[in-house]
């Protein structure tokens, strides 16, 4: 591990020198790439330098511990314990920082919510989930835009597709993919009996144009009139777009804009993200079919969470975390569950890195 840290520190210093050269700004693309690399390495290097500084302090303190003055030895003993606590904390932090980040973590998100089993109640729950994520987006200072929305009776949602733009949006929301289950007494239930309904959530990293190439010949594009609220253009102009990807049969439509071109661009954005997710899932299945973990698999058939309204309880089944603040959670305060999920995922990745580092094929040198 320390060899790797030394190498990162050298790279960091090289980048620093290169970026301080007045000539560096002439190549803006390289400068931006260097700046990104510098930013990613900065915290690791700071932690490593702090760690080395503390190790020196520990050595100096141990010299005092061997001295003759009992008062100094007492003070040094207390300081030695605190320095070792800080040393262990920095060691854990460095291990965590060295775990490779998912390249999708910084991407924007395509959010898809669909009513599952439960009829009207499932659609109402899908509507509440959409509001919950909308409030979370607002809390994070991100931006959400609905691309396609299909309403049901009683104000519920059959389906909604939206984009979410913001720093590290995918890294925060990636664990939301799966089946969300609700247990409560529906508005339409006269006897007070508790029903169970579901909705599915898919969180896809937004695909760049260069990541997924779509041939025009593989697309069937249909134009139709928008439906729902929207003023005079509704049912009068063919601005809504439905795109069918012929090789896969995948269908995407967008009707939120009055401009046909804008709707087409947004529909293609969703299609690219779905195709990228399918490719990633196929690769994931072939490589780790027998070792798939619950977190990060994106398997939408998994029941990941239960929302029990009578008990004011939200339970995430992947990490067995339960909170009793359902109203706050449904109002967008998702961090009490997102934080433990992210920590657990980080811990699992760290374990995997440790196993790889300890394997015979990677242990030719010292750490």
N, C-alpha and C positions, 0 to 999 in steps of 0.2 A: 504493500500500500504506500509506503513512504517513497519508494522509487517513483511511483506514479505521481505522487504529490510534488516531488522535486522536478519531474519533467514538466508538469503543469506550471510550476512557478517559473521555469525557464521560458516556456512559451509565453506566459503572461508578460514577462520582462521584455521579450522580443517584440511583442505586440505594442507595448507601451512606447518603446523606442521608435518603432515604425510609425505609429500614429502621431508622435510628436514632431516628425519630419515635415516641414512646410510643403514638401513635394507630395505628401501622401494624399492631400485633398484633391489632387488632379485626377486621380482614379477613384471616383465616388463609389462605384460598386465595391471595389476592394476595401475602401475605407469603412463602408457600412458593415461589410462582413467582418472586418477586424474589430470594429466597435462592438458588434454583437458577441464575438468570441471573448473580448476583453470583459464585457459585462458578465458573461456566463462564468468566467474563471475568477472574477474578483473576490467573491465571497469565499471560495475554496482556498485561495491564496491567503486571504486575511486570516482565516481559521488556522491554516497551517503555520503561519508566522506567529500567531498568538500561542499556538501549541508549543512551538519551539521556545518562545519567550518564557512560558510557564515552566517548561522542563529545566531551563537554566535557573529560574527562581527556586525550584525544588532542590536542585543540587546545592545552591548557596544556603538554603534553609537547613539542609541536612548537615552541613558543616557546623552551623550554630548548635544543632542538636547534640553534637559531639563535644561541645565546649564545656567549660567548668561552671559558668554562671547559671544557677538554677532558675532565676527569673527570666533570663533570655531564653533558656531552654523551654520554659513553659509557653512563652509567647511564640517561639518558633514552632512548637508542637501544634498550637492552634492554627498558625498560618500554614503549616505543612498539610494539615487536614483539608483546609479550604482550597489550597492550590491543587491538591490531588482530586478534589471534587470537580474543580474547573477543568483539570486535565482530562478526566473521564468524559465530561460533558462535551468538550471539544473533539475528543476522539470519536464519540458517537456522531457528532455533527459532521465531521469529515467523512466518515463512512457513508453517511446519508447523502452528502453532497456528491460523492463519487459514483453513486448509482446513476446509470445513464437515464436521461429524461426521455419520455416518449416524444418523438418529433411533432406529434399532433397536439401536445399540451397547450401550445400558445395559439392554436387555431380558433376561428369562430365556429359556431355550432349550427347544425340543422336539427331542430327539435320537432319530433313528430309524436302526437298523442292521439290514441284511438280508443273509443269505447270498446270494452270487451264484453264478457258475459254479465247479464243483469238487466238488459233492456233499457228502459228509461232511466233507472237509477245509475247504470253504468255511464250513460251519456252525461248525467248531471255530475258524476264524479270526475269524468274527463274534463268538464268545464272548470271544476274547482282546482284540479291539478294545473290546468293552464293558467288560472289566476295565481296559483301558488308560485309557479315559475316566473310569471310576470312580476310579482312582487319581489322575488329574489333578484331578478335582473335589475330592478330599480334600486335595491339595497346595494348592489355591487357597482352601480354607476355604469352599467352596460346599456346596450340598445337592442330592443326586440322589435321585429316586424313580422306580422302574420302574412304568409304567402297564400295560403288556401285554408278555408274554414267552412266546415259543413255542420250546420246546426240541426238539432233535433227538436222535438216538441218539448215544452216546459223549460226552454232555455238551456238545454244541454248541448253537448257537442258530440257528433259522431266521429269527427276527425279534425285535427288542426295541424298545419305545418307552418313553422316559423323559423326565422333566422335570428340568432343571437350573436351580437358583435361586442367584443370586449376583451380586455387583457386576461389571458389564461382561462377563457370561458370553458374550453373543452376539459382542461385539467380539473376544473371544479365540478362540472356537470356529468362527466363521463360515467360515473357510477350510478346514474339514474336510469340507465337502460334496463328494462325488464318489466315484469308484471307487477302492478301496484293493486293491492286488494283493500277494499273498504268494507267495514262491518258497522252497520247502523240501522236505525229504523227509517225507512224511506218516507218521504213526504206523502206518498200515495198509500201508505200502509195504515189502515184504520185500526187494526188490532194491536199495534205496537210491537209486532214481531220484528226481530233483527234479521236483516237480509245481508247476504254477501255478494258483492259485485266486484268487477275488475276493470282496469284500463291498462293499456300498454303504452310504455314510453320508450322512444328510441332517441338516442343522442348521437349524432354523427358529426365527425370533424368535417368542416367545409373543405371540399377538394379544390385544389388549384387547377387551372386549365391544363398545365403541363403534366399533371399527375394522371389524368384520365383523358384519353383522346376519344372523341365520339365522332364517327363518320356520319356525314349528312345522309348517306344512303341507308343508314341503320335506323333512321328516325321517321315516324309518321306524325305529322303535326296537324292537329285539328283546331279550328278556330270556332268559337261559339260566343253567345251573349252571356255577359256576367249575370249572376243572380244575387239577390240579397240587397242590403243597403248600398247606395252609391250614387243616388241622384239620377239625372235624366239619362245618363249613358247606359244605365242598367236596362237590359232587354232591347236595346236599340242599336248598339255597336258590337261588332264581333271582335272584342278586345281580349276575351279570355282565351287561354291557350291550354291545349292538352297534348302532351308529347308522349308517344309510345316508343320505347326502345325495342325494336323488332327482335334482336337476338335473344333478349332475356324476357320480353313481354312486360317489362316494367313500365308503369304508367305514372306520369306526374302532370298535375295541372296547376295553373296559377291564374287568379282572376282579380287580384287586389288592386291592380293598377289600371287606369283608363287606357294606357298605351300598350298596344299589342307587342311592341318590341321589348318593352320593359318586362312584361309578363313572360315572354319567351326566355329572356336572359335569366330571370329568376327561376323558372322551371328547369332550365338547363343546369343551373347551380345545384338544385336539389338532386337532379338525376346523376350528376357527376359524383356527388357525395354518397349517394346510395350505391353506385357502381363501385366506388372505392371501398366502401364498407364491405360489400359482398366479396371483393377480391381479398381484402384483409382477413375476413372471416374464413374463407376457403383455405387461405394459407395457414391461418391459426389452427384450423381443424386438422389439416394434414400433418402439421408439425407436432401438435400437442393434443392429439385426440384423447389420449388416455390420462392426460395430466392437466386438463382444463381446470382452472380455479374459478370460484364463483365470482370474484371481483375482477372486473376488466374483461370478462369473456363477451359481454354484450349480448348474451343469449336472451332473447326476449321471451322465451318460454319459461324462464325461471320466475318464481314468485319471490320477489326481492324484499317486499315491504308490506306491512299490514297497518291500516289506519282504523283503529277501533274507537269510534266516537263515544259510545256509552261509558268507556273506561278512560276517555281522554288520553289514549295511548297510541304511540307510533312505535312500531318494532321493525328494525331492519334485520332480516333473517340471516344475512351473510356473515354478520359479525356479532349477532345476538345482542344488539344494543337497543334498549327501550327508553323512551322519554315519555313523560306524562304532561306534555305541553302541546296538545294537538292544535289548539286554536292559534298559538304563536307560530307553530310549524306551518300550518296552512296559510298563514299570512306572510310566508316567505322567509321565516327564520330557520333555514335549513342547515346551518352550520353545526348544530349539535349532533347531527348524524353525518353530514358530509366530512367534517374534520376527522372523526374516528375512522371512516371509510378510507380517506386519503392516507392516514397514518398506518392503517393495517396494510394497505397496498404497498406503501413505501417499505414497511417492514418485510413483507414477502419478497419484494424485489431485492432487498438487501440480503436476505437469506439466500436467494438464488445466486446473487453475485458472489457471496462467500463460498458457496458450494463449488461454483465454477473456478474461483481462485484457488481453492484447495485441491482441485482435481489433479491427478498426476501429469496430465498434458499441459497444465498451466503453472506447474510448480518448479520449473527449471531454475528460477532465480529466487532470491529472498524478497520478502515484501517490504 
